[in-house]
Amino acid sequence: MYIFSFEKLDVWQNARMFILDIYKLTSKFPSNELFGITSQIKRSASSIATNIAEGTSRNTSKDKAHFLTISYSSAMETLNHLIISKDLNYVSETDYVASREKIEKICNQINNLKKYYLSQQ
């Protein structure tokens, strides 16, 4: 089986694992939030990895960097949802800190990859 270039990236692999963490975390959210914050945080977390994958398929370094910017923005959206979830007591302090640390690592990796692509212009 062929392995695409994005699958080899540590940042994509970390973002993919983060999606699984978010799905596990949100399984504990109240059922009345299924179409509210639960849906929003799942979509934004998924968007982090999705935009990394989509961006790496682009032809120019500028396009690749653009999709990494979108991926970073999705990470910030996810962080916002986590903060609100913590405020609503849907997420424990421990889970919040662990998730935030993962987002910070992914964001650093996104920024480093973006800098690399921009240096290739």
VENKA-V359585 format. One record per pair of residues at least 24 apart in sequence whose ideal C-beta (glycine too) atoms are under 10 Angstrom apart, sorted by the first residue. I is the first residue (numbers start at 1). J is the second residue. D is the distance in Angstrom with one decimal. If there is no record, write none. Layout:
# VENKA-V359585
{{I J D} {I J D}}
This chain:
# VENKA-V359585
{{4 53 7.8} {4 56 7.9} {4 57 8.0} {5 53 9.3} {5 56 5.4} {5 57 8.1} {6 49 8.6} {6 50 9.9} {6 52 6.1} {6 53 4.3} {6 54 8.4} {6 55 8.1} {6 56 4.3} {6 57 7.4} {7 53 8.1} {7 56 9.4} {8 56 9.4} {9 49 9.8} {9 52 6.7} {9 53 8.9} {9 56 7.2} {9 109 8.2} {9 113 7.2} {10 105 9.7} {10 106 9.6} {10 109 6.4} {10 113 9.3} {11 48 9.0} {11 49 8.7} {11 52 6.1} {11 68 8.8} {11 71 8.5} {11 105 8.9} {11 106 6.3} {11 107 9.4} {11 108 8.9} {11 109 3.7} {11 110 5.9} {11 111 9.7} {11 112 8.1} {11 113 5.9} {12 48 9.1} {12 49 5.8} {12 50 9.6} {12 51 9.9} {12 52 4.7} {12 53 6.3} {12 55 9.9} {12 56 7.9} {12 71 9.4} {12 106 9.5} {12 109 9.0} {12 110 9.9} {12 113 9.4} {13 49 8.8} {13 52 9.8} {13 109 9.8} {14 48 9.3} {14 49 8.7} {14 52 9.7} {14 102 7.2} {14 103 9.9} {14 105 6.5} {14 106 5.3} {14 109 6.6} {14 110 9.8} {15 45 8.1} {15 46 8.9} {15 47 9.4} {15 48 4.5} {15 49 3.8} {15 50 8.7} {15 51 9.1} {15 52 6.1} {15 53 9.0} {15 71 7.6} {15 74 9.2} {15 75 8.2} {15 102 9.1} {15 103 9.5} {15 105 9.9} {15 106 5.5} {15 109 8.5} {15 110 8.4} {16 45 10.0} {16 46 9.4} {16 48 9.0} {16 49 5.1} {16 50 9.9} {16 52 9.2} {16 53 9.2} {17 49 9.2} {17 102 8.1} {17 106 9.6} {18 45 6.1} {18 46 9.6} {18 48 6.9} {18 49 7.7} {18 75 8.8} {18 78 8.3} {18 99 7.8} {18 102 5.2} {18 103 7.3} {18 105 9.1} {18 106 6.3} {19 45 5.1} {19 46 5.5} {19 47 9.5} {19 48 7.7} {19 49 6.1} {19 50 9.3} {19 78 9.7} {20 45 9.4} {21 45 8.3} {21 95 8.8} {21 98 8.0} {21 99 6.6} {21 102 6.8} {22 46 8.2} {22 48 9.7} {22 78 7.3} {22 81 9.0} {22 82 8.6} {22 99 7.5} {22 102 9.5} {24 95 9.4} {25 82 8.5} {25 85 8.1} {25 90 8.6} {25 91 6.5} {25 92 9.4} {25 95 5.9} {25 96 9.3} {25 98 9.3} {25 99 6.9} {26 81 9.4} {26 85 8.2} {26 90 8.2} {26 91 9.0} {28 90 7.3} {28 91 8.3} {28 92 9.3} {28 95 8.9} {29 85 7.3} {29 88 8.9} {29 90 5.0} {29 91 8.5} {30 88 8.8} {30 90 7.1} {33 85 8.8} {33 88 8.4} {33 90 7.2} {37 81 5.9} {37 82 9.6} {37 84 6.4} {37 85 6.1} {37 88 7.7} {37 90 7.4} {38 81 9.2} {38 85 9.0} {38 90 8.7} {40 77 8.0} {40 78 9.0} {40 80 9.3} {40 81 5.6} {40 84 9.2} {40 85 9.9} {41 77 8.5} {41 78 6.1} {41 79 9.8} {41 80 9.1} {41 81 3.9} {41 82 7.0} {41 84 8.8} {41 85 6.9} {41 90 9.6} {41 91 9.6} {41 99 9.8} {42 78 9.3} {42 81 9.2} {43 74 8.7} {43 77 8.8} {43 78 9.2} {43 81 9.5} {44 73 9.1} {44 74 5.1} {44 75 8.0} {44 76 8.8} {44 77 4.1} {44 78 4.4} {44 79 9.0} {44 80 8.3} {44 81 6.2} {44 82 9.7} {45 74 7.6} {45 75 8.4} {45 77 8.8} {45 78 4.9} {45 79 10.0} {45 81 8.4} {45 82 9.3} {45 99 9.3} {45 103 9.0} {45 106 9.9} {46 74 8.3} {46 78 9.3} {47 71 7.2} {47 73 8.5} {47 74 3.8} {47 75 8.7} {47 77 7.7} {47 78 8.2} {48 72 8.2} {48 73 9.2} {48 74 4.7} {48 75 5.2} {48 76 9.8} {48 77 9.0} {48 78 6.7} {48 103 8.4} {48 106 6.5} {48 107 9.1} {48 110 8.0} {49 74 8.9} {49 106 9.0} {50 74 8.1} {51 75 9.7} {51 110 9.2} {52 106 9.1} {52 109 9.2} {52 110 7.3} {52 113 8.0} {55 110 9.8} {55 113 9.0} {55 114 9.2} {55 117 8.5} {56 113 8.9} {56 117 9.3} {58 117 9.4} {60 117 8.9} {60 120 9.2} {60 121 8.1} {61 114 9.6} {61 116 8.6} {61 117 4.3} {61 118 6.4} {61 119 8.2} {61 120 4.3} {61 121 5.0} {62 117 7.9} {62 118 7.8} {62 120 9.4} {62 121 6.4} {63 117 8.8} {64 113 8.3} {64 114 8.0} {64 116 9.1} {64 117 4.5} {64 118 8.9} {64 120 8.5} {65 113 8.6} {65 114 4.9} {65 115 8.6} {65 116 9.0} {65 117 4.6} {65 118 5.2} {65 119 9.9} {65 120 9.2} {65 121 8.6} {66 114 9.1} {66 117 9.3} {67 110 9.9} {67 114 9.3} {67 117 9.5} {68 109 9.7} {68 110 5.3} {68 111 8.0} {68 112 9.7} {68 113 6.0} {68 114 4.2} {68 115 9.5} {68 116 9.7} {68 117 7.1} {68 118 9.4} {69 110 8.5} {69 111 9.7} {69 114 6.9} {70 110 9.9} {71 106 8.5} {71 107 9.0} {71 109 9.9} {71 110 5.5} {71 113 9.2} {71 114 8.9} {72 106 8.8} {72 107 6.0} {72 110 4.9} {72 111 7.0} {72 114 7.7} {73 110 9.9} {74 110 9.7} {75 102 9.6} {75 103 5.3} {75 104 8.9} {75 106 5.9} {75 107 5.3} {75 110 7.1} {76 103 8.4} {76 107 8.0} {78 102 9.9} {78 103 6.4} {78 106 9.4} {79 103 5.3} {79 104 8.8} {79 107 8.7}}
